[in-house]
Amino acid sequence: MKNLFSNIKGDAFGGITAGIVALPLALAFGVSSGLGPSAGLYGAIFICFFASMLGGTNTQISGPTAPMTAVTMVIVAGIVAANEGDVNKALPYILAVFLLAGLMQVSLGALGLGKYIRYIPYPVVSGFMTAIGLIIIITQVLPILGYYPKEDTEFVNEFKPQAEEVILENILKEEAGEDILVLEDFKETINRADQVSEADILKESQTLAANEASGVIGAVKMMPRAFQNINWLELILALATIFIIYGFKRITTAVPSTLVALIVVSGVAYGFGMGYRPIEEIPSGLPLPKMEVFTQFSLSSITPYIFTALTLALLGAIDSLLTSVVADNMTKTKHKPNKELVGQGIGNSIAAFFGGIPGAGATIRTVVNIQSGGKTKLSGMIAGLLLLVILLALGPVASKIPAAVLAGILITVGIGVMDYKGIKAIPNLPRDAKIGPFKVSAEVIIMIVVMLLATFWNLVYAVGIGLVIAALMFMKKIGDETAKRSDVKALKHEKYWEDEKNFPERLKEEVFIKHIKGPLFFGSTSDFHSLAGQIPKTASAVIIRLDRMQYMDQSGLYAMEDVLQELQKKNGTIVLFVGLLDQPRYMMERIDIIPDLISENQIFDTFKECTDWIKENIKDSH
């Protein structure tokens, strides 16, 4: 507690500054998620406060971030579509998924898995971050142009036949649930159909229209209509916001340019009574718990999203721990990764319970906090409390913010979140893989595949496919290198190891040596399998040097067993081990390779001991 209040002045200034920076982003991310600005603000308040208080990075400022919001957008759109386009009906299930993601983060930290997050390959992260930027930019083009598909009457009317079909299907499902035989009691179906109003059909048509225009592909398909129906006021407000955000930074960075753009453009639009489109109304008063997360919980409704929740949890973990590394570099401290994950998970769980969207450690906000004097967890807690005060005191005022302003802010966020470092490196990366006749960079391929799949298909699957491709390419590379360095040759043709120079010349046709220089694992077993076939009939003994084989997995173990059995069948070739290390020995003892195939008197600690045995037991027959 003493350390918490050791830097009150710096922490207060850092927390207030970071909170001010977080405000417009929280509102914008809330709108982008599909749950409204209040959800973004609630998420920022609770995640910021509790992740700071319980996390493992003293100066970290947490809240909704671009990557987390992009995945959140997918979850919200999917669950809303499955609930007849009704956000209120879908909300309990959406928040249940968010809560599950938070609990998964707590579990990751409690199980001590935080240190393993850093092993995710950079090309996967780079492709994902660039995709996030593209998703945000493309999906915000329609709001910037002031075009909303649900309000385009001509477009909505195209979905009326489909809407009537959906409504009829729902009627038939209701009747089936009530054990009404439709064909025997068709009058009941007609009666229920007669009760469907034009308003019901319009609402369903709007839902279908919104679904058709959702996501990147939907936004791209709608752009021709959007450009034919530009709302010039909305476009001017958005462009003014973008201009101020980039322009004000050239004047000074002491005041957040995003906040300046928000206040100036909103103030002018409101002050001059422009007929702009405001954001959704932010409820006044304290955030209230959403008990329906538990009372209306349905496992079947969130089961399809369990993997997505895990992705959300992992993404939040990566996002947060990368920011923790940045904070460490700036403050010369060391964060506690597992504690940080527990704090982030608790923050996200509480935010979900109050209707907030999930978030993670935010790099820009953390840097602002440190540069403004923040040094302890108190700074992040103050930032969260400031956002709560703003909600209570300025909620009605914030509800007057133009939607186009937040769309403009999101465009700048999308531009900023893309990984330009990775993109710039593309021409310089080594071309170490082949696709047909073309030589390409494996890392560039991974980056582009993840970027394209994440942008135009599915964020979750893109990361999974990227990890699989990266793992396969890594295994092939390691396997190739291992095979390249461990060819099977007659001793007189192979490059000697230092302790092999004095091997008897007369026995060099009878004795062959296999050098294994690296792990024997599933990526290198195919080359090892060929060992038996490479040994000529002149050989009566094979020495396998294992001094540099530190590790053997199950695939390598069975490959070793197969090779030993084949060598023994082939003219009774004697196999000798030299320098067998602890882990491979343990593995071979588990399935009785030792002593059934290789007895203890065939295992030697040094090559000299093995040579002495060879001299006594192997005859020169060639």
N, C-alpha and C positions, 0 to 999 in steps of 0.2 A: 504493500500500500504506500510505503514511503517513496519507493521508486516511481510509483504512478504519478505522484504530485511533485516530482523533483524538477519539472520543467513546465510549470503551469502556464507561464506567459507564452512560451514558444508553442506549446501544444494547443493553447487556445487559438492563437493566430493561425497555426497550421490547419487545425480542425475547421475553423470558420471559413478559411480560404478554400479548402478542399470541399466543404459542404456547398459553397456557392458554385464551384465548378461542377459539382455533381447534379445540382438542381435541374438545369435544362436537359442534361443527358438522361436523367431518370424519367422525366416527362416524355422525352422523345422515344426512349426505349419502351416505355409503357404503351404508347400509341402503336409503335411498330409491332409489338407482341400480339396485338389484337385484343388485349384486355383493358386498354384505356390508360390515360396518364396517371390515374390514382394508383393503379397496380405497380407502375414503375416507381412512383414515389414511396409507396409502402415497402416495396422491396429494398430500396435504397436506405430507408430509415432502419429497418430491422437488421438487414445484413451488415450494414456499416457498423452499427452499435455492437451487436453480439459477436461478429467475427473479429472485431478489434479487441473486445473484452476477453474473449476466450481463445483467440488464435495464437499462433506462434511467431508472428512477425510484428514487432512493436509499432512500426510506422505505416503498416498497410491500411489503405482505405479501400473498402469493398463496396460493391453495389452492382446493379445491372450493367453488363458489358455487351459489346457488339456480338462476340461469338455466342455467349449464353442466350442473348435475345434472338439470334438467328435460329437456334435449335428450339427455343421456346415458341417461336412463331409457327414452326412445323407442328409441334405438339398441339398447340391451341387450335390451329386450322383443322387438324385431323379429328380431334375430339368434338369440336363444334360441328363439323360436317356429319359426324356420326350421331349427333343429337339434334337433327332437324334444323341445323343452322341457328339454334338458340343458345347464345353465350351463357345466359343464366342457368339454363338446364345443364349445360356442359361443365359449368364452373367447378362443382364439387369434384368431378373426375380429373379436371385439369390440375386443381390444387393438390389432389391426392398424388398425382405423378410428381409434382414439384416437391412435395413432402417426402416421397419415396427417394427422390434424387438426393435430398439433403441427408436423409438417414443413411444412404449408401456412402456418402462422403464421410460421415461420422465413422462408419464401419471401416472404410479404407484407412482412416487415421488410426483407429483403435487397433487394427491388425498390423500396423506398422508398414503399410505399403507406400507411404509418401515418398520414400527414397527411390522407388522404382519408376516413378512418373518420368524421370529425366531420360529414360531409355527409349522414349518414343522418337523415332527418326525425324530429323529436321525437315526433310522434304515433305513428309506427311503434314507436319505442323504448318509449313510454309504454304503448301497448296490449300490447306484448310482456311488459313487466315486470308489469303487472297480471295478465295471463294466467298468468305463472309462479307468482304468488302464489296464484291460484285453483286451479291444477293441484296445487300442494303441499298446500293445505288440503283439497281434495276427496279426493285419493288417500290422505291420512292419516286420514280419518274411520274407515275400517275397522280399521286397527291400534289406534286410540284406543279403539274399542269392543271390542277384543280378538277381532275376527272375521277369520279367515283362510279364504278359500274352499276351499283345497286340503284343509282339515281338516273341512269340512262334509260329512259322509258322504252325507246325503240329496241335497245339491246335486251332489256328485261322481258319484253313481250315475246321475244324469240323462244323463251323457255317456258311459255304457258302450256303448250302440249305436254312437255316433259313433266311440268309441275303437276298437272292433272293426273298423269300416270302415277307419279309418286304418291299423291294423295289417295288415289284408288288402291294402290298397293297397301298403304297403311290401313285403310278401311278393311280390306280383306284379311290382313294380319290380325286386326282387332277381333274380327268375327271368328277367325280360327282359334284365337286365344279364349274366346267365350263359347267354343264348341258349337258355333252356328254353321250349319252346312249351307254354303252359299248357293249351290245349284238347286237345293231343295227349298230354300227360303230367299229367293233373289229379291223379293220385295223389301226385305230389311236392308240389303245393300243399296237399293235405289233410294230408300228413305234417308239413309245416312249420307249418301252422295248429294241428295237435295239440300242437306243442311250445310254443305260446303259453300262458303260465300266467295264473292270476287276478291275480298280482302285476303282470304286464306290462300287463294290461288296466287295473288300478287306477292304475298309474303314468301311463299314457296318458290316462286319464280325469281325473286330477289336473292334468295339463298343460293339457288342454283347458279345464278349469274355471278354472284360473289365467289363461289367455288371455282367457276370457270376462269375467273380473272385472278385467282390467288396464286402465290408463288412466282418464281422467275418466269417460267414458261407462260403462265397466265398473263403476267404483266407485259411480256413481249408480244403476245397475241393481241392485247388490247391497245397497244401503242398507236396503231393507225387511227382507231376511233378517238383516242385521247388527243392526238394532234389535230383532229378535225373539230374537236370540241374544247379548245383551250379556254380556260378561265384566266384572262390576262391579269386580273388583280392578284389571284393566287400565285401565278408565275412570278410577277414582279416582287411580291413579298418574299417568296422563297429565294429568288436571285439576290435581293437586297441582303437577306440574312447571310447567304454564302459570301457575298462581297465583303460585308463587315467582318465576318469571322476571319477571313484571310487578310483583309486590309488592315484591321486594327492591330494584328500581331506585328506589323511592320512599324507601328508607332510605339507600342509598349507591350510587354508581356506581364507587367505587374498586375494588370487587371485581366481576368479571363475574357477573351474575345467572344466566346460563345455566349456568356452572360450579357455582354454589351449588346450583341446582336439581338438576343431575346428581348431585352428591355427596350432598345431603341425602336426596332421594327414593330413590336407589339404596341408600344406607346403611341407611335405615329398612326398605326392602323386604327387603334381604339379612339385616340384623341380626335382624329378627323372623321370619325363615324363611317369609316369604309365598310361596305357590306361584305366583309370577309367571313369565311367559315371558321368558327372557333373550335377548339378541342372539346372533348367531352367534359361535362361538368365534374369537377373534383369535389367529392362529398366533404362537407365541413365537419369538424369534430374529430375525436380520437378514432383511429382505425379499430374496427370491431372484429372479434374472432369469427371465423367462418366455421361454425360448428357442423355445417352440412358436409364438411370434409369427412367427418366420422359418421354422422347420422345417415347420410345417403351413400356411404361407401359401397362400392360394388367391385369385387375382385375381377369379375369378367370384363368390366368396362376398362380397367387399366392394364389387364394382362398383355394386350398387344403392345403396350408402351413401356414394358419393363426394361427391354433392351435400350429403348430411347432414354429412359430415366437413368440407366447406367452410363450411357454416353454423356448425358447432361452432367452427371456426377464427375466423370473422368475429365470432361472438358473444363468444368469449374476447377478441378484439382490442378490441371495443367496451367490454366490461366492464372490461378492464384499463386502457384509455386514459382512460375516464371517471374511474376511481379515481385515475389519475395526475394528472388535472386538479384533483381534490379535494386531493391531496397537495401540488401546486404552490401552491394557494391558502393552505394552512395553513403551509407552510414558506417561502413567497416564493422558491421556486426554479423551474426550468423543466426538465421531463423531456425525454428524447429518444425520440419515439414509435417510430421504426423499430428502435432498439436494444431498446426495451421489448418489441416484438413478437418479436424474435429470442430474447430471454431467456425469454419466456413459452412460445414454441414449443419451445425446448430443454427447458425444465422439463416440459412436457406430454409430450414424446417420451420422456424418461427415465422419467417416472412410468408411462407405458403399458408400457414395457419391463419394469417391475417389478410390473405388475398393478394400478397405481393408476388412479383415475378422473381425467379432465381437470379443470382449474380455470382460474382467472383472478385478476386483482388483486381483492382483497376490501376494499370500502370501510370497513366497520366495523373490521376488523382493522388496516387501515392507519391509521385515525384513532386507535385505541387505542395503536398503536405510537408515533405522533408525540406524542400527549398524555403518554405515559409516558417520553419522553426520547429516542426513536430518531431518529437523524439521518443515518446512513449505511447502506450495504448490509449491514453486519455485523449489524444488528438483525434483518433478515429471515432471514439465514443462521442466527443463534442460535435464532430461532423454529423453523426446520426441524429443527435439531439437538435441541432440547428435545423435540419430538414423537417423534423417533427414540429418545431416552432413555426416554420414557414407554412407547413400544412395547416396548422391550427389558426394562424393569423392571416394568411394570405391565400387560402384555398379558393375563395370566390374570385379574387383578383386573377389567380393563375388560370382559372377557367375561361378567362377572356383572351388567352393567348391564341393567335391564329394557327390553324393546323399547318398551314404552309410554312410557318417559321420552324416548327419542329421537323418538317420534312427537309427543309434546307439544312438544319443542324445535322440530321441523319446522313445527308449526302456527304458532308465534310467528314463525318465519322467513318463512313464507308471508304472514302478516299484515304483516310489516315490509317485504317486498320490493315490495309493490304501490305504484304511483305515485299517491299521494294528491294531489300537486300538480297532476298532469294531470286527475285526476277532478274536483277542486274547480273547475278552470278551465272545465269544460264549459258551465255556464250563461252564462258571460261572453264566450265566443269569438264573433266576428262570424259571422253567418249569410250566407256568401258563395257558397252553391251551392243549386241547386234540384233536388228530387226530386218530379216531378209538380207539384202545386200548392204544395208545402211548401218553405219556405226553411230550409236547414240549414247547419251549419258543416262545411266540407270536412274540417277537421282532426279534428273529433269523429267524423265518419263513418269516417275512416281508423283512428282509435284504436279504435272499437268493432268494426269489421270485423276488425282484427288480433287484438283481444282474444278475440272469439268463435271465430274460426277456429283460433287457437292453443290455446284451452282445449278445444274440443270436436272438433277435427279433426286438424290437423297443424301443429306449431310451425314447421317449415321452410317449408312452402308459405304459411303465414300471413304470414311476414316478406316473402317474395317477392311475394305478392299486394299486401301493404301498400305496398311500394316502388313497384310498378307503378301502383297507384291514386294514390299521392302524386305520382309523376312526371307522370302524365296530367293530374291536376288542376292541377299547377304549370304545365305547358305551356299548358293552356287559359287559365289566369289571365294568364300572360305574353302569350300570343297576343291575348287580348281587350284587354289594356292597350295593346299595341303598335298594334293596329288602331284603338282608340279615339283614340290620339294621332296617327295618321297618315292621316287621311281625304284622299281626292283631291277637290279642289274647284277651281273657277276661281280664279285669283289674287285677283280683286276680292272674292271671298266668303271666302277663307281668311284666318286671322289671319296678319299679316305677321311674318316674322322681321326683325330690326333692319335687315339689309342689303338688304331687299327693298322698302323704302318708296319708293324713287325709281325703281321700275321704270316704263317708259313706259306711260302710260294707254292709248294707242292700240293697244297690242299685248296687252292683257289678255284678249281673246277668242281670240287666236291661240296664246297660250302658257299652258300649264298646268304647275303645280308639284306634285310629289309630295314630301312630307316624310317620310322614314323615320327614325323616332325610336327606335332600339333595334336589337337584332340581328334579322337575317332568317334565321330557323331553322324547323325543321319544325313548330313550334307556331304560326307566324304566316303560313305560306305561303298558306293558303286565302284570306285576305283580300287578300294581295298579288296573287294570281292574277286578282282581279276588276278590277285597275287598267285593263287595256286596254278593257274593256267600259264603264268610267265616263268615258272621254275622248270628248267630243262631236266631231262631224264638223268643227266650226269650227276645231279645234286643228290647227296644222301643226307644232307643236313641244311637247315635254314635257321639263321640267327635273326631274331626280330628284336631290334634295338628299341626299347620303350622308354629310354631316359627322358625324352622330351614329349611323351604322351601323358599330359597331366590329367586328362579327363576322357572318360568313355561313357556314352549314354547307352540306352537299351538297344538301339539300332546297331551301334558299334559293337556291343557285346555279342549279339547274335551273328553279326558279320564275322567277328573273330572266331566264333564257334564253327561256323560253316567252313571257313578257310582251313582251320586246324584239322577238321574231320577229312576234308578233301586231300590235304597234304599227307595225312597218315595213310589214306587209301592208295596214294600214288607212290608205289615202290617203298612204302614204309618210311617215308621221309621223316627224319627226326627234327623236331622244332625245339629251339632253345630260346628262352627269354633272357634279355639283359636289361637291368635297370628298371624293373617293374615298380611303379609308384603305388602309393597306398590306395587311391580311389579306384584305379583300374583293377588292382588285385582284389579289392573288396567285391567289385562287381563280378569278377570271374569266379570268385569263391561261392557267390550266391547260387550260381547255376552249375557248380561243380566242374567247370572247365579246369580249375585247379581243385583236386588232383587227377580227375578222370582222364583228361586229354594232355595236360602238362603236369608232370609230377614235380615235387619240390626239388628233386636233384637236377631238373632241367631249367631251373630259375637261378640266375646269377646276378650278384650285385654289381660286378664290374666286368668289363670286356676281357680283362686279363684272366680272371677266373674261368670265364667261358672258353678262352683260347687254350688254357691248360687242359680243360676237359676234352676239347676237340682233339688235341694232340694224342691223347691217350685212347680215344674211342673211335675216331674216324680214320679209315685207311685211305691211302692214295691209290685209287684204282684206275685213274686215267692219266 
